Amino acid sequence: MSVEPLNIRAGLSGSPDQRLFEALVEQAPEGVVLSERDGKVIYVNAAMERLTGYNRAQICGRNLRFLQADDHEQEGVAKIRDAVREGSGCRTVLRNYRQDGTMFLNEVSIVPLHDSSGGLTHFASFHRDVTEKLQAEPRAESRTEGRDPSMSTQTMLAYLRDDKLTGLLRRPYFEELVRRDWALAQRESRRLSFVIFDLDCFALYRDVFGRQGAEQAFRRIARVIGGCFRRASDLCGRFDDDQIAALMTGMDLEQASKLADAVLGRVRDLAVHHPRSIVSRYVTASAGVVSLVPSHDLTVERVYEATLKALKDAKELGRNRVVSRECE
């Protein structure tokens, strides 16, 4: 694998492929770091800034050992040291410390990079906070001991990313990606549109068909809704028991509202029979839409609240409709 680190550092200069590669790395949801052979950092992406609390200027030019503070007696440290010495890759978990002093468990994957002649030139590393996962499942490590570590990591990432019923993003991972796009939108004055869909009278549907029947219907509907958000920049995830949320970049309020209304039409077209709905013979949905260019004094949480308020208004106006508004 070859890389041209100076192109990454130089901004948007270079070929279209190089610019696309830079945008991909910059928008990745996990921390990405490029280091020289001696460990000196020459590039970090936005996710690494958010993960550690340090900005690029505070990280570049240093060895990432500083994230260990005084906590150097760790098994993972020796594993990384051996991998760097041998010019090989590795994956391990380290206790790292943010700028505010809080500790987090950092899953680190290191990959050696070579030039066209095969010579080792740099190391790329990928960083993810797995504190909650490992603390919530303290026996997971012992269950996977002795297995290929890449398998346990793949299992963990799938657990963190995918809702098991619908296949959409789980809410924690959805919100992580939203925060990534939110930060980019603030820096670049991009417009974002949020939508939350909620199935109408679905508690009554569950009463009639039971949990299994409701899950089968929700899975079917969720797949149809998720299929409406296919742009590379779109995000779609399960937000609550009977709710699905989506984030769209670059759409104005009118465009987002039309898309949400089309999604409601797709739900109706499924003709999922609902004998106790007060709206229709079939399952319907309501939607709240909010659009904005994020200001620096506005939080994601306030936008969620505004979107849920729009959704509540749609319910109170009779359900099976979209209510949309600009977010102040």
C-alpha positions as CSV (number, residue, x, y, z in Angstrom):
1,M,0.0,0.0,0.0
2,S,1.3,3.4,-0.9
3,V,0.4,6.9,0.3
4,E,1.4,10.4,-0.3
5,P,1.2,12.1,3.0
6,L,2.1,15.6,1.7
7,N,-1.0,15.6,-0.4
8,I,-3.2,14.9,2.6
9,R,-1.5,17.7,4.5
10,A,-1.6,20.2,1.7
11,G,-5.4,20.4,1.6
12,L,-7.4,20.2,-1.6
13,S,-4.4,20.4,-4.0
14,G,-3.8,17.4,-6.2
15,S,-5.9,15.1,-8.4
16,P,-9.7,14.6,-7.9
17,D,-8.9,11.1,-6.6
18,Q,-6.6,12.6,-4.0
19,R,-9.3,15.1,-2.9
20,L,-11.9,12.4,-2.7
21,F,-9.5,10.3,-0.6
22,E,-8.9,13.3,1.7
23,A,-12.6,13.9,2.1
24,L,-13.2,10.3,2.9
25,V,-10.5,10.2,5.6
26,E,-11.6,13.6,7.1
27,Q,-15.2,12.5,7.4
28,A,-14.5,9.0,8.8
29,P,-16.4,8.4,12.1
30,E,-13.3,6.9,13.8
31,G,-10.1,8.7,14.5
32,V,-7.5,8.4,11.8
33,V,-3.8,9.4,12.3
34,L,-0.8,9.3,9.9
35,S,2.6,9.1,11.5
36,E,6.2,9.0,10.2
37,R,8.3,5.9,10.9
38,D,9.6,7.5,14.2
39,G,6.1,8.0,15.4
40,K,5.8,11.7,14.8
41,V,2.2,12.6,13.8
42,I,1.8,14.5,10.6
43,Y,-2.0,14.2,10.2
44,V,-5.1,13.7,12.3
45,N,-8.8,13.8,11.2
46,A,-11.7,15.6,12.8
47,A,-12.8,12.4,14.6
48,M,-9.5,12.2,16.4
49,E,-9.9,15.7,17.7
50,R,-13.3,14.9,19.1
51,L,-12.1,11.6,20.6
52,T,-9.1,13.1,22.5
53,G,-10.2,16.7,23.1
54,Y,-6.9,17.9,21.5
55,N,-6.8,19.9,18.3
56,R,-4.6,19.1,15.3
57,A,-1.9,21.6,16.3
58,Q,-1.6,20.0,19.7
59,I,-1.3,16.5,18.3
60,C,0.8,16.9,15.1
61,G,4.5,16.8,15.6
62,R,4.2,14.6,18.7
63,N,4.2,10.9,19.4
64,L,0.8,9.5,20.4
65,R,2.5,8.2,23.5
66,F,1.5,11.4,25.2
67,L,-2.1,10.2,25.3
68,Q,-1.0,7.6,27.8
69,A,0.0,10.3,30.3
70,D,2.0,8.5,33.0
71,D,0.2,5.2,32.4
72,H,2.8,3.5,30.4
73,E,2.8,0.0,32.0
74,Q,0.2,-1.5,29.7
75,E,0.3,-4.7,27.7
76,G,-0.9,-2.9,24.6
77,V,2.0,-0.5,24.7
78,A,4.5,-3.3,24.3
79,K,2.4,-4.8,21.5
80,I,2.5,-1.6,19.5
81,R,6.2,-1.1,20.2
82,D,6.9,-4.5,18.8
83,A,4.7,-4.0,15.7
84,V,6.4,-0.7,14.9
85,R,9.9,-2.2,15.3
86,E,9.0,-5.1,13.0
87,G,7.1,-2.8,10.5
88,S,3.9,-4.9,10.9
89,G,0.3,-4.1,11.9
90,C,-1.5,-4.8,15.1
91,R,-4.7,-4.2,17.0
92,T,-5.0,-3.6,20.7
93,V,-6.7,-1.6,23.4
94,L,-5.0,1.2,25.4
95,R,-5.9,3.3,28.4
96,N,-5.7,6.8,27.0
97,Y,-6.4,10.2,28.5
98,R,-8.3,13.1,27.0
99,Q,-7.2,16.7,27.4
100,D,-9.5,17.1,30.3
101,G,-7.9,14.2,32.1
102,T,-10.7,11.6,31.6
103,M,-9.6,8.1,30.8
104,F,-11.1,6.2,27.9
105,L,-10.4,2.8,26.4
106,N,-9.0,3.3,22.9
107,E,-9.1,0.5,20.4
108,V,-6.1,1.1,18.2
109,S,-5.4,-0.5,14.8
110,I,-2.0,0.2,13.2
111,V,-1.3,-0.4,9.5
112,P,2.2,0.0,8.0
113,L,2.4,2.0,4.7
114,H,4.9,1.3,2.0
115,D,6.1,3.2,-1.1
116,S,6.1,1.8,-4.6
117,S,9.4,0.0,-4.0
118,G,8.1,-1.7,-0.9
119,G,10.0,0.5,1.6
120,L,8.2,1.3,4.9
121,T,7.4,5.0,5.0
122,H,4.6,5.7,7.4
123,F,2.1,4.2,9.8
124,A,-1.6,4.8,9.7
125,S,-3.6,4.2,12.9
126,F,-7.3,4.0,13.5
127,H,-8.8,4.9,16.9
128,R,-12.2,4.2,18.5
129,D,-13.6,4.7,22.0
130,V,-14.8,1.3,23.3
131,T,-15.1,2.2,26.9
132,E,-18.8,1.6,27.3
133,K,-18.7,-1.6,25.3
134,L,-16.0,-3.2,27.3
135,Q,-17.3,-2.0,30.6
136,A,-20.8,-3.2,29.8
137,E,-19.6,-6.6,28.8
138,P,-16.6,-7.4,31.0
139,R,-16.7,-11.1,30.1
140,A,-16.6,-10.5,26.4
141,E,-12.7,-10.5,26.3
142,S,-12.5,-13.9,28.1
143,R,-15.0,-15.4,25.7
144,T,-13.0,-14.4,22.7
145,E,-9.6,-15.1,24.1
146,G,-7.5,-17.2,21.8
147,R,-9.5,-16.3,18.7
148,D,-8.5,-14.1,15.8
149,P,-8.8,-10.5,17.2
150,S,-10.2,-9.3,13.9
151,M,-13.2,-11.5,14.4
152,S,-14.0,-10.1,17.8
153,T,-13.6,-6.5,16.5
154,Q,-15.9,-7.2,13.6
155,T,-18.5,-8.6,16.0
156,M,-18.1,-5.6,18.2
157,L,-18.4,-3.1,15.3
158,A,-21.5,-4.9,14.0
159,Y,-23.0,-4.8,17.5
160,L,-22.3,-1.1,17.8
161,R,-23.5,-0.2,14.3
162,D,-26.5,-2.2,13.3
163,D,-30.0,-2.5,14.8
164,K,-30.7,-6.3,14.9
165,L,-34.3,-6.0,13.9
166,T,-34.2,-3.5,11.1
167,G,-30.6,-3.5,9.9
168,L,-30.6,0.3,10.2
169,L,-28.1,2.1,12.3
170,R,-28.5,1.8,16.0
171,R,-29.2,5.1,17.7
172,P,-25.8,5.5,19.5
173,Y,-24.0,5.0,16.2
174,F,-26.5,7.1,14.3
175,E,-25.9,9.9,16.8
176,E,-22.2,9.5,16.5
177,L,-22.3,10.0,12.8
178,V,-24.7,12.9,13.2
179,R,-22.2,14.7,15.4
180,R,-19.5,14.2,12.8
181,D,-21.7,15.7,10.1
182,W,-22.9,18.5,12.5
183,A,-19.3,19.6,13.1
184,L,-18.6,19.6,9.4
185,A,-21.7,21.6,8.7
186,Q,-20.8,24.2,11.3
187,R,-17.3,24.6,9.8
188,E,-18.5,24.8,6.2
189,S,-22.0,26.3,6.7
190,R,-23.7,23.3,5.2
191,R,-27.5,22.8,5.5
192,L,-28.8,19.8,7.4
193,S,-32.3,18.4,7.5
194,F,-33.5,16.0,10.2
195,V,-36.6,13.9,9.9
196,I,-38.2,11.5,12.5
197,F,-40.8,9.0,11.4
198,D,-43.2,7.4,13.9
199,L,-45.8,4.7,13.0
200,D,-49.3,5.7,13.8
201,C,-51.3,3.8,16.4
202,F,-48.7,1.1,16.4
203,A,-49.2,0.2,20.1
204,L,-52.7,-0.9,19.0
205,Y,-51.2,-2.9,16.2
206,R,-49.0,-4.7,18.8
207,D,-52.0,-5.4,20.9
208,V,-53.7,-7.2,18.0
209,F,-50.8,-9.1,16.5
210,G,-48.4,-9.5,19.5
211,R,-44.8,-8.6,19.7
212,Q,-43.6,-11.0,17.0
213,G,-46.2,-9.7,14.5
214,A,-45.4,-6.1,15.3
215,E,-41.7,-6.7,14.9
216,Q,-42.2,-8.4,11.5
217,A,-44.3,-5.4,10.3
218,F,-41.8,-2.9,11.7
219,R,-38.9,-4.7,10.0
220,R,-40.7,-4.6,6.7
221,I,-41.6,-0.9,7.0
222,A,-38.1,0.1,8.3
223,R,-36.5,-1.5,5.2
224,V,-38.7,0.5,2.9
225,I,-38.0,3.8,4.8
226,G,-34.2,3.1,4.9
227,G,-34.3,2.4,1.1
228,C,-35.5,6.0,0.5
229,F,-32.2,7.4,1.9
230,R,-29.6,6.1,-0.5
231,R,-27.3,9.1,-1.1
232,A,-23.8,8.6,0.3
233,S,-24.4,11.5,2.7
234,D,-27.7,10.3,4.0
235,L,-28.0,8.7,7.5
236,C,-30.9,6.5,8.6
237,G,-31.2,4.8,11.9
238,R,-33.7,3.4,14.4
239,F,-34.4,6.2,16.8
240,D,-36.9,4.6,19.3
241,D,-39.1,1.6,19.5
242,D,-41.5,2.7,16.7
243,Q,-39.4,5.6,15.3
244,I,-36.9,5.9,12.5
245,A,-34.7,9.0,12.0
246,A,-32.8,10.3,9.1
247,L,-30.3,13.1,8.4
248,M,-29.9,14.7,5.0
249,T,-27.1,17.0,4.0
250,G,-27.6,19.8,1.4
251,M,-31.4,19.5,1.2
252,D,-33.5,22.6,2.0
253,L,-36.7,22.4,4.0
254,E,-39.0,22.0,1.0
255,Q,-36.9,19.2,-0.5
256,A,-36.7,17.4,2.8
257,S,-40.4,17.8,3.4
258,K,-41.2,16.4,-0.1
259,L,-39.0,13.4,0.5
260,A,-40.6,12.7,3.9
261,D,-44.0,12.9,2.3
262,A,-42.9,10.4,-0.4
263,V,-41.7,8.1,2.4
264,L,-45.1,8.2,4.0
265,G,-46.6,7.3,0.7
266,R,-44.3,4.3,0.4
267,V,-45.4,3.2,3.9
268,R,-49.1,3.4,2.8
269,D,-48.3,1.5,-0.4
270,L,-47.2,-1.5,1.7
271,A,-50.8,-2.0,2.7
272,V,-50.0,-3.5,6.1
273,H,-53.4,-4.2,7.5
274,H,-54.2,-2.4,10.7
275,P,-57.6,-3.3,12.1
276,R,-57.6,-0.9,15.0
277,S,-56.0,2.2,13.4
278,I,-58.0,5.4,13.8
279,V,-56.4,6.8,10.6
280,S,-56.7,4.1,8.0
281,R,-57.2,0.4,7.3
282,Y,-53.5,0.1,6.9
283,V,-50.4,1.2,8.9
284,T,-49.5,4.8,8.3
285,A,-46.8,7.0,9.7
286,S,-46.3,10.7,10.7
287,A,-43.1,12.7,10.3
288,G,-41.5,15.8,11.8
289,V,-38.9,17.6,9.7
290,V,-36.5,20.4,10.7
291,S,-33.9,22.1,8.5
292,L,-31.1,24.5,9.4
293,V,-27.5,25.6,8.9
294,P,-26.0,24.8,12.3
295,S,-24.8,27.8,14.2
296,H,-22.0,27.5,16.7
297,D,-24.3,28.2,19.7
298,L,-26.8,25.5,18.7
299,T,-26.6,21.9,19.9
300,V,-27.7,18.7,18.2
301,E,-30.0,17.9,21.2
302,R,-32.0,21.1,20.6
303,V,-32.5,20.0,17.0
304,Y,-33.7,16.6,18.1
305,E,-36.2,18.3,20.4
306,A,-37.4,20.6,17.6
307,T,-37.9,17.6,15.3
308,L,-39.8,15.7,17.9
309,K,-42.0,18.7,18.5
310,A,-42.8,18.9,14.8
311,L,-43.6,15.1,14.9
312,K,-45.9,15.7,17.9
313,D,-47.7,18.4,15.9
314,A,-48.2,16.0,13.0
315,K,-49.8,13.6,15.4
316,E,-52.1,16.2,16.9
317,L,-53.2,17.4,13.5
318,G,-54.5,13.9,12.6
319,R,-51.4,11.7,11.9
320,N,-50.4,10.4,8.5
321,R,-48.8,13.7,7.6
322,V,-45.6,15.7,7.6
323,V,-45.0,18.8,9.7
324,S,-41.9,20.8,8.9
325,R,-40.2,23.9,10.0
326,E,-36.9,25.8,10.0
327,C,-35.0,25.5,13.2
328,E,-34.2,28.9,14.9
